[in-house]
Amino acid sequence: MKKLVLLSLVLAAGVAVWKLRGPGLHDDVSELQARLDAAERSYQSAGRAAGLSGMDTPAEAASSLAEVERIEHELKDRSRTASPETRVRIDKLLAHVSTVKSKLR
């Protein structure tokens, strides 16, 4: 009986940790990638809103570009101390940052 109670407690703790952390990968590079995707979507939605309303939205575009530049700076800082496999991910993300910046300008 004690083993069954102990097993259920361990399983409950495992489920709680999984719920808190989620099933995905939660590291710094993934977070920066999510922020980059959000900045790109924000810029695209501002462009759609400008097209529909006929008004220019330079503030949204400027804030998206500023966010992309902050992400680029953070990626460059992290690449100095990153492991080789993380550095490969950072390099791919920096290439994506360059394409996003070219779209924003």
LUMBA-771504 format. One record per residue: x, y, z of N, C-alpha, C in turn; residue in one letter; chain. Coordinates in nm, 4 decimals. Each point is the difference from the previous one (the first is absolute). Example, Ala and Ser with C-alpha at 12.3 -4.5 7.8 and 13.67 -1.06 7.14 Angstrom:
{{1.3190, -0.5690, 0.7800}, {-0.0890, 0.1190, 0.0000}, {0.0900, 0.1200, 0.0000}, "A", "A"},
{{-0.0350, 0.1050, -0.0720}, {0.0820, 0.1190, 0.0060}, {-0.0770, 0.1090, 0.0730}, "S", "A"},
This chain:
{{0.0818, -0.1195, 0.0000}, {-0.0818, 0.1195, 0.0000}, {0.0867, 0.1267, 0.0000}, "M", "A"},
{{0.1098, -0.0042, 0.0761}, {0.0892, 0.1149, 0.0055}, {0.0622, 0.0260, -0.1369}, "K", "A"},
{{0.0327, -0.1056, -0.0708}, {0.0595, 0.0157, -0.1325}, {-0.0981, 0.0629, -0.0971}, "K", "A"},
{{-0.1261, -0.0368, 0.0108}, {-0.1025, 0.0566, -0.0877}, {-0.0189, 0.1492, 0.0277}, "L", "A"},
{{0.0004, 0.0388, 0.1262}, {-0.0132, 0.1411, 0.0373}, {0.1221, 0.0774, -0.0484}, "V", "A"},
{{0.1202, -0.0573, 0.0191}, {0.1217, 0.0653, -0.0456}, {0.0011, 0.0155, -0.1514}, "L", "A"},
{{-0.0427, -0.1025, -0.0717}, {-0.0057, 0.0072, -0.1460}, {-0.0988, 0.1067, -0.0460}, "L", "A"},
{{-0.1138, 0.0084, 0.0645}, {-0.0983, 0.1013, -0.0398}, {0.0511, 0.1410, 0.0292}, "S", "A"},
{{0.0741, 0.0188, 0.1099}, {0.0580, 0.1313, 0.0292}, {0.1056, 0.0385, -0.1031}, "L", "A"},
{{0.0817, -0.0955, -0.0391}, {0.1020, 0.0276, -0.1006}, {-0.0652, 0.0340, -0.1336}, "V", "A"},
{{-0.1019, -0.0727, -0.0375}, {-0.0711, 0.0291, -0.1246}, {-0.0678, 0.1364, 0.0057}, "L", "A"},
{{-0.0601, 0.0328, 0.1130}, {-0.0653, 0.1303, 0.0138}, {0.1030, 0.1125, -0.0098}, "A", "A"},
{{0.1162, -0.0186, 0.0594}, {0.1051, 0.1012, -0.0093}, {0.0484, 0.0132, -0.1443}, "A", "A"},
{{0.0128, -0.1109, -0.0694}, {0.0410, 0.0035, -0.1405}, {-0.1004, 0.0735, -0.0862}, "G", "A"},
{{-0.1263, -0.0245, 0.0214}, {-0.1050, 0.0682, -0.0760}, {0.0009, 0.1495, 0.0316}, "V", "A"},
{{0.0207, 0.0353, 0.1261}, {0.0037, 0.1416, 0.0380}, {0.1164, 0.0720, -0.0673}, "A", "A"},
{{0.1153, -0.0642, -0.0028}, {0.1162, 0.0613, -0.0662}, {-0.0260, 0.0131, -0.1489}, "V", "A"},
{{-0.0578, -0.1023, -0.0591}, {-0.0284, 0.0049, -0.1439}, {-0.0994, 0.1110, -0.0319}, "W", "A"},
{{-0.0996, 0.0185, 0.0858}, {-0.0987, 0.1067, -0.0212}, {0.0645, 0.1374, 0.0127}, "K", "A"},
{{0.0903, 0.0157, 0.0945}, {0.0653, 0.1291, 0.0187}, {0.0968, 0.0314, -0.1131}, "L", "A"},
{{0.0797, -0.0959, -0.0408}, {0.1006, 0.0220, -0.1029}, {-0.0559, -0.0170, -0.1396}, "R", "A"},
{{-0.1016, -0.0783, -0.0157}, {-0.0565, -0.0250, -0.1320}, {0.0773, -0.1074, -0.0731}, "G", "A"},
{{-0.0577, -0.0509, -0.1071}, {0.0659, -0.1083, -0.0715}, {0.1124, 0.0470, -0.0918}, "P", "A"},
{{0.0065, 0.1293, -0.0287}, {0.0980, 0.0509, -0.0963}, {0.1332, 0.0340, 0.0626}, "G", "A"},
{{0.0887, 0.0455, -0.0823}, {0.1328, 0.0400, 0.0424}, {-0.0044, 0.1467, 0.0426}, "L", "A"},
{{0.0389, 0.0273, 0.1241}, {-0.0075, 0.1356, 0.0529}, {0.1395, 0.0487, 0.0346}, "H", "A"},
{{0.0747, 0.0365, -0.0978}, {0.1302, 0.0576, 0.0276}, {0.0038, 0.1424, -0.0540}, "D", "A"},
{{0.1122, 0.0656, 0.0193}, {0.0113, 0.1405, -0.0383}, {-0.0135, 0.0209, -0.1502}, "D", "A"},
{{0.0585, -0.0897, -0.0785}, {-0.0046, 0.0156, -0.1456}, {-0.1437, -0.0172, -0.0499}, "V", "A"},
{{-0.0722, -0.0950, 0.0567}, {-0.1402, -0.0185, -0.0395}, {-0.0842, 0.1214, 0.0375}, "S", "A"},
{{0.0307, 0.0579, 0.1155}, {-0.0725, 0.1200, 0.0412}, {0.0275, 0.1157, -0.0964}, "E", "A"},
{{0.1250, 0.0150, -0.0401}, {0.0338, 0.1071, -0.0941}, {-0.0640, -0.0242, -0.1360}, "L", "A"},
{{-0.0084, -0.1258, -0.0403}, {-0.0660, -0.0313, -0.1265}, {-0.1481, 0.0345, 0.0078}, "Q", "A"},
{{-0.0625, -0.0290, 0.1123}, {-0.1412, 0.0338, 0.0171}, {-0.0198, 0.1513, -0.0019}, "A", "A"},
{{0.0907, 0.0745, 0.0638}, {-0.0093, 0.1466, -0.0024}, {0.0195, 0.0551, -0.1402}, "R", "A"},
{{0.0908, -0.0609, -0.0774}, {0.0221, 0.0439, -0.1378}, {-0.1243, -0.0260, -0.0842}, "L", "A"},
{{-0.0595, -0.1173, 0.0164}, {-0.1225, -0.0312, -0.0741}, {-0.1131, 0.0961, 0.0371}, "D", "A"},
{{-0.0083, 0.0354, 0.1287}, {-0.1042, 0.0932, 0.0442}, {0.0228, 0.1394, -0.0591}, "A", "A"},
{{0.1246, 0.0439, -0.0062}, {0.0303, 0.1314, -0.0581}, {-0.0332, 0.0015, -0.1489}, "A", "A"},
{{0.0293, -0.1097, -0.0678}, {-0.0313, -0.0081, -0.1434}, {-0.1513, 0.0018, -0.0227}, "E", "A"},
{{-0.0729, -0.0747, 0.0833}, {-0.1466, 0.0001, -0.0124}, {-0.0581, 0.1376, 0.0311}, "R", "A"},
{{0.0570, 0.0674, 0.0993}, {-0.0465, 0.1342, 0.0357}, {0.0183, 0.0962, -0.1165}, "S", "A"},
{{0.1137, -0.0082, -0.0657}, {0.0254, 0.0860, -0.1156}, {-0.0969, -0.0314, -0.1135}, "Y", "A"},
{{-0.0232, -0.1283, -0.0241}, {-0.0916, -0.0383, -0.1078}, {-0.1425, 0.0447, 0.0294}, "Q", "A"},
{{-0.0422, -0.0135, 0.1250}, {-0.1366, 0.0435, 0.0325}, {-0.0118, 0.1516, -0.0077}, "S", "A"},
{{0.1056, 0.0729, 0.0343}, {-0.0034, 0.1459, -0.0139}, {-0.0098, 0.0379, -0.1467}, "A", "A"},
{{0.0687, -0.0747, -0.0863}, {-0.0081, 0.0265, -0.1436}, {-0.1393, -0.0262, -0.0543}, "G", "A"},
{{-0.0629, -0.1068, 0.0482}, {-0.1372, -0.0294, -0.0440}, {-0.0955, 0.1087, 0.0480}, "R", "A"},
{{0.0180, 0.0442, 0.1243}, {-0.0869, 0.1053, 0.0539}, {0.0193, 0.1296, -0.0769}, "A", "A"},
{{0.1229, 0.0295, -0.0378}, {0.0257, 0.1214, -0.0773}, {-0.0629, -0.0105, -0.1370}, "A", "A"},
{{0.0026, -0.1182, -0.0585}, {-0.0603, -0.0183, -0.1315}, {-0.1506, 0.0127, 0.0042}, "G", "A"},
{{-0.0605, -0.0485, 0.1065}, {-0.1454, 0.0076, 0.0120}, {-0.0480, 0.1410, 0.0327}, "L", "A"},
{{0.0733, 0.0677, 0.0875}, {-0.0471, 0.1313, 0.0435}, {0.0553, 0.1129, -0.0857}, "S", "A"},
{{0.1051, -0.0271, -0.0741}, {0.0614, 0.1038, -0.0807}, {0.0925, 0.0901, 0.0790}, "G", "A"},
{{0.0183, -0.0316, 0.1283}, {0.0878, 0.0802, 0.0848}, {0.1350, -0.0688, 0.0115}, "M", "A"},
{{0.1031, 0.0799, 0.0086}, {0.1343, -0.0526, 0.0179}, {0.0198, -0.0325, 0.1479}, "D", "A"},
{{0.0732, -0.1059, 0.0280}, {0.0235, -0.0400, 0.1389}, {0.1498, -0.0090, 0.0266}, "T", "A"},
{{0.0707, 0.1126, -0.0005}, {0.1454, -0.0055, 0.0201}, {0.0401, -0.0409, 0.1418}, "P", "A"},
{{-0.0838, 0.0290, 0.0990}, {0.0355, -0.0343, 0.1376}, {0.0061, -0.1515, 0.0183}, "A", "A"},
{{-0.0962, -0.0729, -0.0565}, {0.0003, -0.1456, 0.0118}, {0.1189, -0.0601, -0.0732}, "E", "A"},
{{0.0296, 0.0545, -0.1173}, {0.1144, -0.0497, -0.0759}, {0.1300, 0.0289, 0.0738}, "A", "A"},
{{0.0110, 0.1176, 0.0576}, {0.1208, 0.0361, 0.0731}, {0.0178, -0.0866, 0.1245}, "A", "A"},
{{-0.1091, -0.0280, 0.0704}, {0.0123, -0.0834, 0.1198}, {0.0348, -0.1442, -0.0372}, "S", "A"},
{{-0.0525, -0.0481, -0.1110}, {0.0348, -0.1348, -0.0459}, {0.1471, -0.0067, -0.0383}, "S", "A"},
{{0.0480, 0.1006, -0.0699}, {0.1407, 0.0032, -0.0395}, {0.0905, 0.0099, 0.1227}, "L", "A"},
{{-0.0404, 0.0800, 0.0976}, {0.0796, 0.0126, 0.1231}, {0.0060, -0.1329, 0.0740}, "A", "A"},
{{-0.1108, -0.0717, 0.0046}, {-0.0024, -0.1311, 0.0655}, {0.0904, -0.0983, -0.0731}, "E", "A"},
{{-0.0025, 0.0010, -0.1323}, {0.0858, -0.0894, -0.0782}, {0.1465, 0.0331, 0.0261}, "V", "A"},
{{0.0328, 0.1271, 0.0107}, {0.1380, 0.0385, 0.0271}, {0.0436, -0.0401, 0.1403}, "E", "A"},
{{-0.0916, 0.0088, 0.0988}, {0.0319, -0.0471, 0.1349}, {0.0260, -0.1506, -0.0012}, "R", "A"},
{{-0.0828, -0.0731, -0.0729}, {0.0176, -0.1454, -0.0097}, {0.1337, -0.0329, -0.0644}, "I", "A"},
{{0.0342, 0.0729, -0.1058}, {0.1274, -0.0233, -0.0674}, {0.1176, 0.0238, 0.0954}, "E", "A"},
{{-0.0087, 0.1056, 0.0776}, {0.1057, 0.0309, 0.0966}, {0.0119, -0.1111, 0.1044}, "H", "A"},
{{-0.1131, -0.0476, 0.0519}, {0.0023, -0.1070, 0.0993}, {0.0566, -0.1288, -0.0585}, "E", "A"},
{{-0.0358, -0.0303, -0.1243}, {0.0530, -0.1200, -0.0636}, {0.1511, 0.0083, -0.0156}, "L", "A"},
{{0.0498, 0.1163, -0.0409}, {0.1449, 0.0166, -0.0153}, {0.0710, -0.0125, 0.1341}, "K", "A"},
{{-0.0611, 0.0538, 0.1053}, {0.0596, -0.0139, 0.1331}, {0.0037, -0.1460, 0.0437}, "D", "A"},
{{-0.1078, -0.0718, -0.0234}, {-0.0066, -0.1401, 0.0428}, {0.0896, -0.0909, -0.0828}, "R", "A"},
{{0.0262, 0.0368, -0.1241}, {0.0816, -0.0867, -0.0844}, {0.1452, -0.0031, 0.0461}, "S", "A"},
{{0.0424, 0.1010, 0.0741}, {0.1391, 0.0027, 0.0486}, {0.0279, -0.1102, 0.1005}, "R", "A"},
{{-0.0996, -0.0345, 0.0805}, {0.0211, -0.0984, 0.1059}, {-0.0767, -0.1300, -0.0238}, "T", "A"},
{{-0.0619, -0.0140, -0.1153}, {-0.0857, -0.1162, -0.0257}, {0.0827, -0.1222, -0.0391}, "A", "A"},
{{-0.0611, -0.1139, 0.0195}, {0.0611, -0.1256, -0.0442}, {-0.0065, -0.0067, -0.1522}, "S", "A"},
{{0.0781, -0.0876, -0.0613}, {0.0003, -0.0063, -0.1473}, {-0.1374, -0.0300, -0.0611}, "P", "A"},
{{-0.0765, -0.0908, 0.0607}, {-0.1319, -0.0297, -0.0578}, {-0.0976, 0.1146, 0.0191}, "E", "A"},
{{0.0118, 0.0712, 0.1116}, {-0.0841, 0.1181, 0.0206}, {0.0426, 0.1114, -0.0937}, "T", "A"},
{{0.1287, 0.0110, -0.0257}, {0.0495, 0.1023, -0.0912}, {-0.0545, -0.0218, -0.1411}, "R", "A"},
{{-0.0172, -0.1258, -0.0409}, {-0.0589, -0.0289, -0.1312}, {-0.1437, 0.0507, -0.0049}, "V", "A"},
{{-0.0759, -0.0243, 0.1073}, {-0.1380, 0.0496, 0.0057}, {-0.0032, 0.1523, -0.0024}, "R", "A"},
{{0.0932, 0.0621, 0.0720}, {0.0059, 0.1459, 0.0044}, {0.0335, 0.0552, -0.1372}, "I", "A"},
{{0.0938, -0.0636, -0.0704}, {0.0362, 0.0461, -0.1345}, {-0.1186, -0.0073, -0.0958}, "D", "A"},
{{-0.0779, -0.1074, 0.0086}, {-0.1199, -0.0118, -0.0845}, {-0.1000, 0.1096, 0.0341}, "K", "A"},
{{-0.0143, 0.0265, 0.1286}, {-0.0945, 0.1035, 0.0423}, {0.0492, 0.1390, -0.0397}, "L", "A"},
{{0.1308, 0.0226, 0.0036}, {0.0543, 0.1280, -0.0450}, {-0.0229, 0.0201, -0.1499}, "L", "A"},
{{0.0077, -0.1087, -0.0767}, {-0.0304, 0.0105, -0.1431}, {-0.1465, 0.0381, -0.0198}, "A", "A"},
{{-0.0874, -0.0580, 0.0818}, {-0.1428, 0.0339, -0.0076}, {-0.0224, 0.1449, 0.0423}, "H", "A"},
{{0.0762, 0.0470, 0.0992}, {-0.0092, 0.1396, 0.0431}, {0.0341, 0.0925, -0.1162}, "V", "A"},
{{0.1017, -0.0367, -0.0779}, {0.0389, 0.0834, -0.1146}, {-0.1116, 0.0092, -0.1026}, "S", "A"},
{{-0.0673, -0.1118, -0.0272}, {-0.1091, 0.0044, -0.0978}, {-0.1183, 0.0806, 0.0540}, "T", "A"},
{{-0.0269, -0.0124, 0.1299}, {-0.1095, 0.0766, 0.0591}, {0.0324, 0.1494, -0.0034}, "V", "A"},
{{0.1236, 0.0356, 0.0307}, {0.0388, 0.1407, -0.0042}, {-0.0107, 0.0569, -0.1407}, "K", "A"},
{{0.0338, -0.0803, -0.0976}, {-0.0126, 0.0503, -0.1388}, {-0.1467, 0.0221, -0.0379}, "S", "A"},
{{-0.0895, -0.0808, 0.0549}, {-0.1430, 0.0203, -0.0253}, {-0.0509, 0.1264, 0.0692}, "K", "A"},
{{0.0550, 0.0273, 0.1181}, {-0.0483, 0.1128, 0.0782}, {0.0485, 0.1339, -0.0525}, "L", "A"},
{{0.1062, -0.0002, -0.0757}, {0.0552, 0.1278, -0.0475}, {-0.0535, 0.0352, -0.1349}, "R", "A"},
